[in-house]
Amino acid sequence: MKKFEEKTLNTEKIYQGKIIDLQVDEVSLPNGKTSKRELIKHPGAVAVIALTEEGKIVMVEQYRKALEKSIVEIPAGKLEKGEEPMKTAERELEEETGYGCRNMKPLISFYTSPGFADELVHLFIAEDIYKMENASGADEDEFVELLEVTLEEAQSMIEDQRIFDAKTAYAVQYLQLKEAMKG
């Protein structure tokens, strides 16, 4: 047995949706007792740090119903069934921003909320980006405003909570660290 492992005794599927599935697992704990775990299953997602020639970060502002407000984020989206994360990153960059790139590189992957969800976000950096003439555009139910911000503007947006999600804050921190290592 792995350290602290919880063995699943029973799984009850509660909801199967377009983006997530919800289940409740009854588990056996390392001390022999049982407990319940409410779990969200997610196909995974990508997020893209895209920088213009001027060094500005390409972001989108969009309304997030779960928060009941608009926030500024780096381009991102969920993996489609059987789609490689790199392809998803290229697709999402184009759909949300109208940009393409000549070089997409993976940086790191991380879990967003491992206490109750298995969503794994793959973070990429898009280099040598260019405005596409015939970009595919946002999904029918997606309304975004394109922004290009400096690193300093992004830091201010974190402070005033316009940037308020982990993937975007992580991306800004990554760029700050990269900048600090140059100097």
Disulfide bonds with the S-S distance in Angstrom:
none
